[in-house]
Amino acid sequence: MASLYRGVAERLSSFRYKVKTSGGEDLHYNAIDTKANPDLLKEQADLLESILQVESIIAEKAKQILA
């Protein structure tokens, strides 16, 4: 489980670094009117979807451990 969380953290960190160094406009996560690159937003959505899948795997592993 720890390695799965480590992988998630690394992927999030990598994406955050990419956003900070992209030279584009800062993302404002609490704003609806952000002018972020649509490709970047798509990448973010895909990343979050994949993390949700990893979280599901982690939850199943936790259930097995606790059973």
N, CA, C and O atoms as CSV, one atom per row, in Angstrom:
chain,resi,resn,atom,element,x,y,z
A,1,MET,N,N,0.824,-1.184,0.000
A,1,MET,CA,C,0.000,0.000,0.000
A,1,MET,C,C,0.874,1.256,0.000
A,1,MET,O,O,0.574,2.238,-0.678
A,2,ALA,N,N,1.938,1.203,0.757
A,2,ALA,CA,C,2.823,2.367,0.822
A,2,ALA,C,C,3.404,2.689,-0.551
A,2,ALA,O,O,3.523,3.858,-0.919
A,3,SER,N,N,3.761,1.668,-1.299
A,3,SER,CA,C,4.339,1.920,-2.622
A,3,SER,C,C,3.296,2.511,-3.571
A,3,SER,O,O,3.633,3.324,-4.431
A,4,LEU,N,N,2.044,2.111,-3.421
A,4,LEU,CA,C,0.987,2.694,-4.247
A,4,LEU,C,C,0.813,4.177,-3.916
A,4,LEU,O,O,0.702,5.013,-4.812
A,5,TYR,N,N,0.790,4.492,-2.614
A,5,TYR,CA,C,0.676,5.897,-2.220
A,5,TYR,C,C,1.898,6.699,-2.671
A,5,TYR,O,O,1.772,7.854,-3.075
A,6,ARG,N,N,3.069,6.088,-2.600
A,6,ARG,CA,C,4.286,6.765,-3.056
A,6,ARG,C,C,4.182,7.084,-4.543
A,6,ARG,O,O,4.557,8.173,-4.979
A,7,GLY,N,N,3.676,6.137,-5.310
A,7,GLY,CA,C,3.495,6.354,-6.744
A,7,GLY,C,C,2.520,7.488,-7.029
A,7,GLY,O,O,2.750,8.306,-7.920
A,8,VAL,N,N,1.427,7.532,-6.265
A,8,VAL,CA,C,0.452,8.614,-6.419
A,8,VAL,C,C,1.114,9.949,-6.118
A,8,VAL,O,O,0.965,10.907,-6.877
A,9,ALA,N,N,1.841,10.012,-5.016
A,9,ALA,CA,C,2.502,11.256,-4.625
A,9,ALA,C,C,3.503,11.710,-5.693
A,9,ALA,O,O,3.600,12.900,-5.993
A,10,GLU,N,N,4.235,10.771,-6.254
A,10,GLU,CA,C,5.214,11.113,-7.289
A,10,GLU,C,C,4.532,11.652,-8.543
A,10,GLU,O,O,4.997,12.619,-9.145
A,11,ARG,N,N,3.435,11.024,-8.926
A,11,ARG,CA,C,2.712,11.471,-10.122
A,11,ARG,C,C,2.104,12.856,-9.914
A,11,ARG,O,O,2.143,13.696,-10.812
A,12,LEU,N,N,1.541,13.092,-8.726
A,12,LEU,CA,C,0.981,14.407,-8.429
A,12,LEU,C,C,2.075,15.471,-8.390
A,12,LEU,O,O,1.890,16.577,-8.898
A,13,SER,N,N,3.204,15.134,-7.792
A,13,SER,CA,C,4.318,16.069,-7.716
A,13,SER,C,C,4.834,16.401,-9.115
A,13,SER,O,O,5.126,17.557,-9.421
A,14,SER,N,N,4.941,15.393,-9.945
A,14,SER,CA,C,5.411,15.592,-11.314
A,14,SER,C,C,4.457,16.503,-12.094
A,14,SER,O,O,4.895,17.395,-12.820
A,15,PHE,N,N,3.170,16.274,-11.939
A,15,PHE,CA,C,2.189,17.111,-12.637
A,15,PHE,C,C,2.256,18.547,-12.118
A,15,PHE,O,O,2.226,19.499,-12.897
A,16,ARG,N,N,2.346,18.690,-10.813
A,16,ARG,CA,C,2.421,20.037,-10.229
A,16,ARG,C,C,3.662,20.773,-10.746
A,16,ARG,O,O,3.589,21.959,-11.065
A,17,TYR,N,N,4.795,20.077,-10.829
A,17,TYR,CA,C,6.009,20.680,-11.352
A,17,TYR,C,C,5.813,21.092,-12.809
A,17,TYR,O,O,6.234,22.174,-13.218
A,18,LYS,N,N,5.175,20.229,-13.580
A,18,LYS,CA,C,4.922,20.528,-14.994
A,18,LYS,C,C,4.075,21.787,-15.128
A,18,LYS,O,O,4.339,22.632,-15.984
A,19,VAL,N,N,3.056,21.910,-14.280
A,19,VAL,CA,C,2.195,23.088,-14.328
A,19,VAL,C,C,2.992,24.339,-13.966
A,19,VAL,O,O,2.847,25.378,-14.609
A,20,LYS,N,N,3.832,24.238,-12.939
A,20,LYS,CA,C,4.597,25.401,-12.489
A,20,LYS,C,C,5.629,25.832,-13.528
A,20,LYS,O,O,5.955,27.016,-13.617
A,21,THR,N,N,6.143,24.898,-14.308
A,21,THR,CA,C,7.212,25.224,-15.256
A,21,THR,C,C,6.719,25.332,-16.695
A,21,THR,O,O,7.521,25.488,-17.616
A,22,SER,N,N,5.413,25.251,-16.891
A,22,SER,CA,C,4.887,25.271,-18.251
A,22,SER,C,C,4.944,26.654,-18.883
A,22,SER,O,O,4.799,26.796,-20.097
A,23,GLY,N,N,5.155,27.676,-18.052
A,23,GLY,CA,C,5.237,29.022,-18.592
A,23,GLY,C,C,3.871,29.605,-18.904
A,23,GLY,O,O,3.768,30.735,-19.382
A,24,GLY,N,N,2.835,28.850,-18.639
A,24,GLY,CA,C,1.487,29.332,-18.898
A,24,GLY,C,C,0.907,30.027,-17.688
A,24,GLY,O,O,1.599,30.317,-16.713
A,25,GLU,N,N,-0.341,30.276,-17.778
A,25,GLU,CA,C,-1.051,30.936,-16.689
A,25,GLU,C,C,-1.176,29.999,-15.495
A,25,GLU,O,O,-1.376,28.795,-15.656
A,26,ASP,N,N,-1.057,30.557,-14.304
A,26,ASP,CA,C,-1.242,29.762,-13.088
A,26,ASP,C,C,-2.656,29.197,-13.056
A,26,ASP,O,O,-3.613,29.859,-13.456
A,27,LEU,N,N,-2.771,27.969,-12.577
A,27,LEU,CA,C,-4.091,27.387,-12.389
A,27,LEU,C,C,-4.644,27.842,-11.054
A,27,LEU,O,O,-3.933,27.871,-10.050
A,28,HIS,N,N,-5.888,28.188,-11.052
A,28,HIS,CA,C,-6.592,28.555,-9.830
A,28,HIS,C,C,-7.666,27.505,-9.632
A,28,HIS,O,O,-8.721,27.559,-10.264
A,29,TYR,N,N,-7.399,26.549,-8.756
A,29,TYR,CA,C,-8.253,25.383,-8.631
A,29,TYR,C,C,-9.637,25.711,-8.095
A,29,TYR,O,O,-10.557,24.908,-8.253
A,30,ASN,N,N,-9.808,26.858,-7.470
A,30,ASN,CA,C,-11.113,27.205,-6.937
A,30,ASN,C,C,-11.861,28.178,-7.842
A,30,ASN,O,O,-12.879,28.737,-7.435
A,31,ALA,N,N,-11.380,28.385,-9.044
A,31,ALA,CA,C,-12.012,29.319,-9.970
A,31,ALA,C,C,-12.575,28.571,-11.176
A,31,ALA,O,O,-11.921,27.701,-11.751
A,32,ILE,N,N,-13.781,28.926,-11.536
A,32,ILE,CA,C,-14.416,28.288,-12.694
A,32,ILE,C,C,-13.863,28.848,-13.993
A,32,ILE,O,O,-13.819,28.142,-15.000
A,33,ASP,N,N,-13.445,30.094,-13.986
A,33,ASP,CA,C,-13.050,30.783,-15.215
A,33,ASP,C,C,-11.566,30.678,-15.543
A,33,ASP,O,O,-11.030,31.544,-16.236
A,34,THR,N,N,-10.897,29.647,-15.066
A,34,THR,CA,C,-9.475,29.495,-15.356
A,34,THR,C,C,-9.255,29.399,-16.866
A,34,THR,O,O,-10.075,28.837,-17.593
A,35,LYS,N,N,-8.151,29.949,-17.315
A,35,LYS,CA,C,-7.834,29.927,-18.745
A,35,LYS,C,C,-6.697,28.956,-19.020
A,35,LYS,O,O,-5.881,29.173,-19.916
A,36,ALA,N,N,-6.655,27.898,-18.249
A,36,ALA,CA,C,-5.602,26.903,-18.424
A,36,ALA,C,C,-5.761,26.211,-19.771
A,36,ALA,O,O,-6.857,26.105,-20.320
A,37,ASN,N,N,-4.659,25.757,-20.265
A,37,ASN,CA,C,-4.616,25.022,-21.515
A,37,ASN,C,C,-5.561,23.818,-21.437
A,37,ASN,O,O,-5.474,23.039,-20.487
A,38,PRO,N,N,-6.460,23.647,-22.412
A,38,PRO,CA,C,-7.382,22.503,-22.377
A,38,PRO,C,C,-6.664,21.147,-22.329
A,38,PRO,O,O,-7.158,20.206,-21.708
A,39,ASP,N,N,-5.514,21.047,-22.976
A,39,ASP,CA,C,-4.754,19.797,-22.936
A,39,ASP,C,C,-4.257,19.514,-21.524
A,39,ASP,O,O,-4.246,18.365,-21.081
A,40,LEU,N,N,-3.847,20.559,-20.826
A,40,LEU,CA,C,-3.384,20.414,-19.455
A,40,LEU,C,C,-4.536,20.000,-18.538
A,40,LEU,O,O,-4.365,19.158,-17.656
A,41,LEU,N,N,-5.693,20.591,-18.752
A,41,LEU,CA,C,-6.861,20.213,-17.961
A,41,LEU,C,C,-7.271,18.768,-18.229
A,41,LEU,O,O,-7.687,18.061,-17.311
A,42,LYS,N,N,-7.157,18.328,-19.477
A,42,LYS,CA,C,-7.463,16.937,-19.823
A,42,LYS,C,C,-6.473,16.006,-19.132
A,42,LYS,O,O,-6.857,14.966,-18.596
A,43,GLU,N,N,-5.201,16.385,-19.149
A,43,GLU,CA,C,-4.179,15.580,-18.475
A,43,GLU,C,C,-4.462,15.495,-16.978
A,43,GLU,O,O,-4.307,14.440,-16.363
A,44,GLN,N,N,-4.875,16.614,-16.407
A,44,GLN,CA,C,-5.198,16.636,-14.985
A,44,GLN,C,C,-6.389,15.712,-14.697
A,44,GLN,O,O,-6.367,14.952,-13.728
A,45,ALA,N,N,-7.408,15.779,-15.524
A,45,ALA,CA,C,-8.581,14.919,-15.333
A,45,ALA,C,C,-8.202,13.450,-15.442
A,45,ALA,O,O,-8.661,12.631,-14.646
A,46,ASP,N,N,-7.368,13.109,-16.418
A,46,ASP,CA,C,-6.913,11.724,-16.574
A,46,ASP,C,C,-6.097,11.276,-15.368
A,46,ASP,O,O,-6.242,10.150,-14.894
A,47,LEU,N,N,-5.242,12.165,-14.878
A,47,LEU,CA,C,-4.431,11.854,-13.706
A,47,LEU,C,C,-5.324,11.587,-12.494
A,47,LEU,O,O,-5.119,10.612,-11.771
A,48,LEU,N,N,-6.300,12.442,-12.278
A,48,LEU,CA,C,-7.196,12.259,-11.136
A,48,LEU,C,C,-8.014,10.982,-11.264
A,48,LEU,O,O,-8.264,10.303,-10.269
A,49,GLU,N,N,-8.430,10.652,-12.479
A,49,GLU,CA,C,-9.161,9.398,-12.706
A,49,GLU,C,C,-8.283,8.193,-12.382
A,49,GLU,O,O,-8.744,7.241,-11.752
A,50,SER,N,N,-7.033,8.231,-12.805
A,50,SER,CA,C,-6.134,7.106,-12.530
A,50,SER,C,C,-5.842,6.994,-11.032
A,50,SER,O,O,-5.691,5.890,-10.508
A,51,ILE,N,N,-5.762,8.132,-10.349
A,51,ILE,CA,C,-5.537,8.105,-8.905
A,51,ILE,C,C,-6.747,7.526,-8.195
A,51,ILE,O,O,-6.602,6.808,-7.206
A,52,LEU,N,N,-7.927,7.828,-8.686
A,52,LEU,CA,C,-9.140,7.242,-8.124
A,52,LEU,C,C,-9.104,5.717,-8.241
A,52,LEU,O,O,-9.512,5.013,-7.317
A,53,GLN,N,N,-8.623,5.213,-9.359
A,53,GLN,CA,C,-8.499,3.761,-9.546
A,53,GLN,C,C,-7.488,3.177,-8.561
A,53,GLN,O,O,-7.726,2.108,-7.999
A,54,VAL,N,N,-6.380,3.853,-8.348
A,54,VAL,CA,C,-5.371,3.391,-7.393
A,54,VAL,C,C,-5.963,3.400,-5.981
A,54,VAL,O,O,-5.735,2.470,-5.207
A,55,GLU,N,N,-6.709,4.433,-5.651
A,55,GLU,CA,C,-7.352,4.504,-4.335
A,55,GLU,C,C,-8.307,3.334,-4.133
A,55,GLU,O,O,-8.418,2.809,-3.025
A,56,SER,N,N,-8.988,2.926,-5.178
A,56,SER,CA,C,-9.889,1.776,-5.100
A,56,SER,C,C,-9.100,0.492,-4.805
A,56,SER,O,O,-9.525,-0.337,-4.001
A,57,ILE,N,N,-7.969,0.343,-5.454
A,57,ILE,CA,C,-7.093,-0.819,-5.210
A,57,ILE,C,C,-6.602,-0.804,-3.770
A,57,ILE,O,O,-6.576,-1.839,-3.103
A,58,ILE,N,N,-6.215,0.365,-3.297
A,58,ILE,CA,C,-5.723,0.485,-1.916
A,58,ILE,C,C,-6.830,0.136,-0.938
A,58,ILE,O,O,-6.590,-0.553,0.053
A,59,ALA,N,N,-8.040,0.605,-1.208
A,59,ALA,CA,C,-9.167,0.296,-0.321
A,59,ALA,C,C,-9.425,-1.216,-0.262
A,59,ALA,O,O,-9.696,-1.761,0.808
A,60,GLU,N,N,-9.341,-1.877,-1.399
A,60,GLU,CA,C,-9.529,-3.335,-1.425
A,60,GLU,C,C,-8.435,-4.046,-0.620
A,60,GLU,O,O,-8.717,-4.983,0.127
A,61,LYS,N,N,-7.188,-3.596,-0.780
A,61,LYS,CA,C,-6.093,-4.179,-0.016
A,61,LYS,C,C,-6.300,-3.970,1.475
A,61,LYS,O,O,-6.030,-4.870,2.270
A,62,ALA,N,N,-6.774,-2.801,1.859
A,62,ALA,CA,C,-7.026,-2.513,3.271
A,62,ALA,C,C,-8.125,-3.422,3.815
A,62,ALA,O,O,-8.028,-3.903,4.944
A,63,LYS,N,N,-9.156,-3.658,3.029
A,63,LYS,CA,C,-10.226,-4.568,3.443
A,63,LYS,C,C,-9.692,-5.977,3.668
A,63,LYS,O,O,-10.078,-6.650,4.624
A,64,GLN,N,N,-8.793,-6.424,2.773
A,64,GLN,CA,C,-8.205,-7.760,2.907
A,64,GLN,C,C,-7.364,-7.845,4.170
A,64,GLN,O,O,-7.395,-8.856,4.871
A,65,ILE,N,N,-6.624,-6.807,4.460
A,65,ILE,CA,C,-5.772,-6.797,5.650
A,65,ILE,C,C,-6.634,-6.833,6.911
A,65,ILE,O,O,-6.312,-7.536,7.868
A,66,LEU,N,N,-7.710,-6.088,6.909
A,66,LEU,CA,C,-8.563,-5.994,8.081
A,66,LEU,C,C,-9.517,-7.180,8.253
A,66,LEU,O,O,-10.109,-7.360,9.317
A,67,ALA,N,N,-9.657,-7.974,7.209
A,67,ALA,CA,C,-10.587,-9.128,7.278
A,67,ALA,C,C,-10.010,-10.260,8.079
A,67,ALA,O,O,-10.654,-11.297,8.235
